[in-house]
């Protein structure tokens, strides 16, 4: 695949995927959402890859949605019909779902900030390793929109309803130490040791029997959904579109179809 917003490196059985818009702090464009979804879906038949590491180039993991007008290489065709617009509104949900459903084990490498959609990307991964000076934040409510992309249910499952309520309604910065205590990240390392910590975790995963790892990931995913009567995130795109046209949110988003901040 040829990507405009991602950089992909292969190291044997390890695929390193980099959000690659450092000039905008890896802010999420519609093009990035589409490429993230396409890449992780393609891994379903990539039997050479055993672990994927998702990181960000430059100073930060991901600053959230790009609310500035898109650069030429980040533009996607304008929707011609309401059905096409609805499909575009679901790009964020599809991208996160593709990460979560990926048959390969995924590891988020978090440095700098993981804001809004960047936090959603990381929470969709199986493991999260953060630099000790990293900050996570979900500011959607302050921007006048609900958190979508299926991320609310994902947060509740990973860290519980009480912590999720605090994160979503207070919109405060979450330090790496607090994120570790709450279960948002699995490992915390000094900034200069972040790659070593990620590599150590990757090496442990590679040493495990591949089929057992794959089947266990499938099992965990199935149990996570066992008590669900349905997938309410199917309408997240509709909620987002309605939220972004509200008086509170309308002036804060310059790019139609932007889904995170």
C-alpha positions in Angstrom: 0.0 0.0 0.0 1.1 3.6 -0.7 0.2 5.8 2.3 -0.1 9.6 2.6 -0.4 9.9 6.3 1.3 6.7 7.6 4.8 5.2 7.5 5.2 1.5 7.7 8.4 -0.4 8.5 8.8 -4.2 8.6 11.3 -5.8 10.9 10.8 -9.6 10.4 7.5 -10.5 12.2 7.1 -7.0 13.6 5.3 -4.3 11.7 5.9 -0.7 12.9 3.1 1.7 11.9 3.8 5.4 12.3 1.3 8.2 12.2 3.3 10.4 9.9 2.1 14.0 10.0 4.7 15.4 12.4 4.2 18.9 11.0 0.7 18.9 12.5 1.6 16.8 15.5 0.0 13.7 13.8 -3.4 15.3 13.9 -6.0 13.0 12.4 -7.3 13.7 8.9 -10.0 11.8 7.1 -7.3 10.4 4.9 -5.4 9.1 8.0 -8.6 7.4 9.3 -9.2 5.7 5.9 -5.6 4.5 5.8 -5.5 3.2 9.3 -8.7 1.3 8.7 -7.4 -0.1 5.4 -4.0 -1.1 6.9 -5.3 -3.0 9.9 -8.0 -4.7 7.9 -5.3 -5.9 5.5 -3.5 -7.7 8.3 -6.3 -10.3 8.4 -4.4 -12.2 5.6 -0.9 -11.1 6.5 0.3 -14.3 8.2 3.9 -13.1 8.4 3.2 -10.3 10.9 2.9 -11.4 14.5 3.0 -8.0 16.3 2.1 -4.5 15.2 3.5 -1.4 17.0 1.5 1.8 16.5 3.5 5.0 17.2 3.7 8.6 16.1 6.5 10.4 14.3 7.9 13.7 15.7 7.2 15.3 19.0 3.9 13.5 19.9 1.9 10.4 19.4 -1.3 12.2 18.2 -2.8 15.6 18.9 -6.3 14.5 17.9 -8.4 15.7 15.0 -6.9 18.1 12.5 -9.4 21.0 12.8 -7.5 23.1 10.2 -8.3 22.9 6.5 -6.8 19.7 5.1 -3.6 19.8 3.2 -4.0 18.8 -0.5 -2.6 15.2 0.1 -5.0 14.7 3.0 -8.2 15.5 1.2 -10.8 12.9 0.4 -13.5 13.4 -2.2 -16.5 15.4 -1.0 -19.6 13.2 -0.4 -22.1 13.3 -3.2 -25.0 11.7 -1.4 -26.3 11.5 2.2 -25.4 7.8 2.2 -21.8 8.6 1.2 -21.6 11.3 3.9 -22.8 8.8 6.5 -20.1 6.4 5.4 -17.4 9.1 5.8 -18.8 10.0 9.3 -18.1 6.4 10.3 -14.4 6.4 9.2 -13.2 6.9 12.8 -15.3 4.1 14.2 -14.2 1.8 11.4 -10.5 2.7 12.0 -10.7 1.9 15.7 -12.7 -1.2 15.1 -10.1 -2.4 12.6 -7.3 -1.9 15.2 -9.4 -3.7 17.9 -10.4 -6.6 15.6 -7.0 -7.1 14.1 -6.0 -10.7 14.5 -2.4 -9.7 15.1 -1.4 -8.4 18.6 -1.1 -4.6 18.7 1.0 -2.4 20.9 0.6 1.4 21.2 3.8 3.4 21.7 2.7 6.6 23.3 4.9 9.7 23.7 4.0 13.4 24.0 0.2 13.6 23.8 -2.6 11.2 23.0 -5.6 13.4 22.6 -9.1 12.7 21.6 -8.9 10.4 18.5 -5.3 9.6 19.4 -6.4 8.3 22.7 -9.0 6.3 20.9 -6.4 4.8 18.6 -4.3 3.7 21.6 -7.2 2.3 23.6 -8.1 0.1 20.6 -4.7 -1.6 20.9 -4.1 -4.7 23.0 -1.2 -3.2 24.9 -0.2 0.4 25.6 3.3 1.6 26.6 3.7 5.2 27.5 6.6 7.5 28.2 6.5 8.8 31.8 6.0 12.4 30.6 3.2 11.5 28.2 -0.3 12.9 28.7 -3.7 11.5 27.6 -6.9 13.6 27.3 -10.4 13.3 25.8 -11.7 16.9 25.3 -14.7 16.1 23.2 -17.3 17.4 25.7 -15.5 20.7 26.0 -15.7 21.0 22.2 -19.4 20.4 22.3 -19.5 16.9 20.9 -19.9 13.4 22.4 -17.1 10.9 22.3 -17.9 8.5 19.4 -15.9 5.9 17.3 -17.1 3.2 19.7 -14.6 4.6 22.2 -17.0 5.0 25.2 -17.9 1.4 25.4 -14.2 0.5 24.8 -13.1 2.7 27.7 -15.8 1.3 30.0 -14.7 -2.3 29.2 -11.0 -1.5 29.7 -11.1 0.7 32.8 -14.6 0.7 34.2 -17.6 3.1 34.1 -16.5 5.4 37.0 -13.1 6.3 35.5 -14.7 6.6 32.1 -17.2 9.1 33.4 -14.4 11.1 35.0 -12.3 11.1 31.8 -15.2 12.1 29.5 -17.0 14.7 31.6 -14.0 16.5 33.2 -11.8 16.5 30.1 -8.6 16.7 32.2 -5.1 15.7 31.3 -4.2 12.2 32.5 -0.5 11.7 33.3 1.1 8.4 32.4 1.3 7.4 36.0 -2.4 8.0 36.5 -3.2 6.2 33.2 -1.2 3.2 34.5 -3.0 3.2 37.8 -6.4 3.3 36.0 -5.5 0.6 33.4 -5.2 2.9 30.4 -1.6 1.9 29.9 0.2 -1.3 30.7 3.8 -0.1 31.0 5.4 3.3 31.8 9.0 4.1 30.9 11.4 7.0 31.0 11.2 8.9 27.7 14.7 7.7 26.7 13.8 4.1 27.5 10.4 4.0 25.7 11.6 2.1 22.7 13.5 -0.4 24.9 10.3 -1.0 26.9 8.2 -1.5 23.8 10.8 -3.9 22.3 10.9 -5.9 25.5 7.2 -6.4 25.4 7.2 -7.2 21.7 9.9 -9.8 22.3 7.9 -11.5 25.1 4.9 -11.7 22.7 7.0 -13.1 19.9 8.3 -15.9 22.2 4.8 -17.2 22.9 3.2 -19.9 20.6 1.7 -18.0 17.7 -1.6 -19.9 17.4 -2.3 -19.9 21.1 -1.8 -16.1 21.1 -4.1 -15.6 18.2 -6.8 -17.9 19.6 -6.6 -16.2 23.1 -6.9 -12.8 21.5 -10.0 -14.0 19.7 -11.3 -15.5 22.9 -10.8 -12.3 24.8 -12.6 -10.3 22.1 -15.5 -12.7 22.2 -15.9 -12.6 26.0 -15.7 -8.8 25.9 -18.9 -8.8 23.7 -20.7 -11.7 25.5 -22.9 -9.4 27.6 -23.8 -7.0 24.8 -27.3 -7.0 23.4 -26.1 -5.0 20.4 -23.5 -2.6 19.1 -24.7 0.9 19.9 -21.7 2.5 18.2 -23.3 1.7 14.9 -25.0 5.1 15.2 -21.8 7.0 16.5 -21.4 8.7 13.1 -24.9 10.0 13.3 -24.4 11.4 16.8 -21.1 13.0 15.7 -22.6 14.7 12.7 -25.5 16.0 14.8 -23.1 17.2 17.6 -20.8 19.0 15.1 -23.7 21.0 13.7 -24.7 22.3 17.2 -24.2 25.9 18.3 -21.5 24.9 20.8 -19.3 22.8 18.4 -20.0 24.3 15.0 -17.4 27.1 15.1 -14.6 24.8 16.5 -14.4 22.5 13.5 -13.1 23.9 10.2 -13.1 20.6 8.3 -16.4 18.8 7.5 -16.2 15.2 8.6 -13.5 15.8 11.3 -14.4 13.3 14.0 -12.0 13.9 16.9 -10.1 16.5 18.7 
